[in-house]
Amino acid sequence: MTVSHWQTDVPRPTEDVDVLVVGAGLIGCAAAFIAHDAGHDVTLVDARDLAHGASGRNAGFMISGLDSYYHRAVERYGEAVVREMWALSKESIAFWRGIVEKAGDVPYEQCGSLLLAESEAEAAELALAAKALDTAGFSAIYHDHDPLGRGYHAAIEQPDDGAVQPVALTRALLRLSQARLVSSNPVYAIEQGQPDIVTVYAEKAIYKARYVMLCTNAYSPFLDDYFVGRILPTRAQCLVTEPLPERVMDHVGYSRYGYMYYRHTFDNRFLIGGARDLFTAEEADTSEDRLNPHVQSALDAYLKHYFTDVTAPVARRWSGIMGFSVDGLPQVGTLPGKPRVAYAVGFTGHGISLGAMTAQRGIDHLLTGANPGAIAASRLD
Ligand SMILES: Cc1cc2nc3c(=O)[nH]c(=O)nc-3n(C[C@H](O)[C@H](O)[C@H](O)COP(=O)(O)OP(=O)(O)OC[C@H]3O[C@@H](n4cnc5c(N)ncnc54)[C@H](O)[C@@H]3O)c2cc1C
């Protein structure tokens, strides 16, 4: 979203704030909570409103790990990085569980996940992934057959994984952070002229902040050119049915190398998302939040093929924009020449899996200069 000259050519207040978080999604609210816990007063601003980005549009899976199977991730990033990332995702899931317990009103279940193979080739990949997980000491159960009896070829079961209502989780974080949220307030420029004060220009106010944390994920390239080529906006699509008379699966399911995902909602609807791999040219490199009829038809076809018992009509279809990281790992750092402006972005469709501890490392980096480890964006310089 851009901001015109006219929208800013009007009197606006100037406000002194302690920590300013830009972006009121799950990660911005987690950052607000963590900064509050460290003794800071937090102001959150969002161009739209709480959880209007990907955080309010995702599938709510809390699945351990990255977007690729463990052994493939090791080939790409090396054993040490992958071990660190898996641990980071387990810690993130534990963090969200703590918030669920504290809040008391966030629908969540530790239902476990099934990574399912749609072909013999994928089954062989899952067998290798299970072996690699076992060697690395992460718990996973390998099934050499389809535990659902639906035509899959094999599965990895991860009992610690779960499902959440993501908007309820984001709301709970905001409440617990005691942050003030200013909605409909896009930030359009950030300057750091002094070592300890950052000037943030937003439509409703000019903020003089001691610290600034950017949690703008997919939208980051529109806020600062620095993110162009580092964060790639990518669209994803979902649908839910009307409520079903009974559950058709207990776990959250994930297949075709993660391109398909499905679960029950807490009011027993069936949710299915994905199929982006069939239409990559249309779904990649876009921040246009709209339905793609080709992808939606592919979701319908998938339901008909694998879930013939889900006969309830579709109740809602939607899309959302994910922030893909150019190398697949989240990015934490500070903007060039602006040491008091940090960011935690680039979740590659796994912001619930990886987001809490990425926000933690982002806030630690901003407030204390702590090294963000494998997710330090300096690896891309
Ligand atoms: C359909 C779909 C399914 C998904 N399923 C899963 C899943 O099951 N599990 C999982 O782990 N992940 C999933 N994801 C990914 C997950 O939703 C994201 O990784 C996560 O929500 C990112 O959170 P965020 O707070 O960083 O970004 P967002 O929620 O996108 O929040 C960014 C916020 O920044 C605001 N903003 C942007 N620019 C500005 C500006 N200039 N000024 C002020 N505010 C600004 C936006 O308005 C927005 O509210 C899915 C995503 C989609 C779209």
The ligand as an SDF file (V2000), in Angstrom:
LIG
                    3D

 53 58  0  0  0  0  0  0  0  0999 V2000
   -3.5050  -19.3330    3.1970 C   0  0  0  0  0  0  0  0  0  0  0  0
   -2.3330  -19.3840    4.1410 C   0  0  0  0  0  0  0  0  0  0  0  0
   -2.1290  -20.5230    4.9120 C   0  0  0  0  0  0  0  0  0  0  0  0
   -1.0640  -20.5700    5.8220 C   0  0  0  0  0  0  0  0  0  0  0  0
   -0.9840  -21.6250    6.6750 N   0  0  0  0  0  0  0  0  0  0  0  0
   -0.0250  -21.6440    7.6300 C   0  0  0  0  0  0  0  0  0  0  0  0
    0.0100  -22.6720    8.5930 C   0  0  0  0  0  0  0  0  0  0  0  0
   -0.8760  -23.5250    8.6430 O   0  0  0  0  0  0  0  0  0  0  0  0
    1.0380  -22.6960    9.4870 N   0  0  0  0  0  0  0  0  0  0  0  0
    2.0120  -21.7330    9.4740 C   0  0  0  0  0  0  0  0  0  0  0  0
    2.9590  -21.8300   10.2650 O   0  0  0  0  0  0  0  0  0  0  0  0
    1.9570  -20.6990    8.6180 N   0  0  0  0  0  0  0  0  0  0  0  0
    0.9650  -20.6290    7.7050 C   0  0  0  0  0  0  0  0  0  0  0  0
    0.8940  -19.5810    6.8390 N   0  0  0  0  0  0  0  0  0  0  0  0
    1.8860  -18.5120    6.9570 C   0  0  0  0  0  0  0  0  0  0  0  0
    1.5770  -17.6020    8.1480 C   0  0  0  0  0  0  0  0  0  0  0  0
    0.2400  -17.1650    8.0780 O   0  0  0  0  0  0  0  0  0  0  0  0
    2.5240  -16.3960    8.1190 C   0  0  0  0  0  0  0  0  0  0  0  0
    3.8580  -16.8610    8.0720 O   0  0  0  0  0  0  0  0  0  0  0  0
    2.3570  -15.5300    9.3560 C   0  0  0  0  0  0  0  0  0  0  0  0
    1.0120  -15.1980    9.5560 O   0  0  0  0  0  0  0  0  0  0  0  0
    3.1910  -14.2720    9.2080 C   0  0  0  0  0  0  0  0  0  0  0  0
    2.8140  -13.4070   10.2370 O   0  0  0  0  0  0  0  0  0  0  0  0
    3.2970  -11.9060   10.2090 P   0  0  0  0  0  0  0  0  0  0  0  0
    2.7350  -11.2700   11.4190 O   0  0  0  0  0  0  0  0  0  0  0  0
    4.7580  -11.8500    9.9830 O   0  0  0  0  0  0  0  0  0  0  0  0
    2.6560  -11.3090    8.8550 O   0  0  0  0  0  0  0  0  0  0  0  0
    1.1880  -10.7700    8.5650 P   0  0  0  0  0  0  0  0  0  0  0  0
    0.1730  -11.4970    9.3270 O   0  0  0  0  0  0  0  0  0  0  0  0
    1.0340  -10.7180    7.0870 O   0  0  0  0  0  0  0  0  0  0  0  0
    1.2150   -9.3110    9.1690 O   0  0  0  0  0  0  0  0  0  0  0  0
    1.9180   -8.2430    8.5750 C   0  0  0  0  0  0  0  0  0  0  0  0
    1.1640   -6.9860    8.9510 C   0  0  0  0  0  0  0  0  0  0  0  0
    1.9360   -5.8640    8.5690 O   0  0  0  0  0  0  0  0  0  0  0  0
    1.0400   -4.8430    8.1730 C   0  0  0  0  0  0  0  0  0  0  0  0
    1.7860   -3.8950    7.3520 N   0  0  0  0  0  0  0  0  0  0  0  0
    2.4200   -4.1410    6.1920 C   0  0  0  0  0  0  0  0  0  0  0  0
    3.0100   -3.0210    5.7290 N   0  0  0  0  0  0  0  0  0  0  0  0
    2.7470   -2.0440    6.6390 C   0  0  0  0  0  0  0  0  0  0  0  0
    3.0770   -0.6550    6.7230 C   0  0  0  0  0  0  0  0  0  0  0  0
    3.7960   -0.0450    5.7780 N   0  0  0  0  0  0  0  0  0  0  0  0
    2.6310    0.0490    7.7920 N   0  0  0  0  0  0  0  0  0  0  0  0
    1.9030   -0.5600    8.7740 C   0  0  0  0  0  0  0  0  0  0  0  0
    1.5560   -1.8650    8.7240 N   0  0  0  0  0  0  0  0  0  0  0  0
    1.9720   -2.5970    7.6760 C   0  0  0  0  0  0  0  0  0  0  0  0
   -0.0280   -5.5980    7.3890 C   0  0  0  0  0  0  0  0  0  0  0  0
   -1.2270   -4.8570    7.2910 O   0  0  0  0  0  0  0  0  0  0  0  0
   -0.1780   -6.8610    8.2210 C   0  0  0  0  0  0  0  0  0  0  0  0
   -1.2120   -6.7560    9.1780 O   0  0  0  0  0  0  0  0  0  0  0  0
   -0.1480  -19.4900    5.9110 C   0  0  0  0  0  0  0  0  0  0  0  0
   -0.3530  -18.3500    5.1320 C   0  0  0  0  0  0  0  0  0  0  0  0
   -1.4370  -18.2820    4.2660 C   0  0  0  0  0  0  0  0  0  0  0  0
   -1.6530  -17.0260    3.4640 C   0  0  0  0  0  0  0  0  0  0  0  0
  1  2  1  0
  2  3  1  0
  2 52  2  0
  3  4  2  0
  4  5  1  0
  4 50  1  0
  5  6  2  0
  6  7  1  0
  6 13  1  0
  7  8  2  0
  7  9  1  0
  9 10  1  0
 10 11  2  0
 10 12  1  0
 12 13  2  0
 13 14  1  0
 14 15  1  0
 14 50  1  0
 15 16  1  0
 16 17  1  0
 16 18  1  0
 18 19  1  0
 18 20  1  0
 20 21  1  0
 20 22  1  0
 22 23  1  0
 23 24  1  0
 24 25  2  0
 24 26  1  0
 24 27  1  0
 27 28  1  0
 28 29  2  0
 28 30  1  0
 28 31  1  0
 31 32  1  0
 32 33  1  0
 33 34  1  0
 33 48  1  0
 34 35  1  0
 35 36  1  0
 35 46  1  0
 36 37  1  0
 36 45  1  0
 37 38  2  0
 38 39  1  0
 39 40  1  0
 39 45  2  0
 40 41  1  0
 40 42  2  0
 42 43  1  0
 43 44  2  0
 44 45  1  0
 46 47  1  0
 46 48  1  0
 48 49  1  0
 50 51  2  0
 51 52  1  0
 52 53  1  0
M  END
$$$$
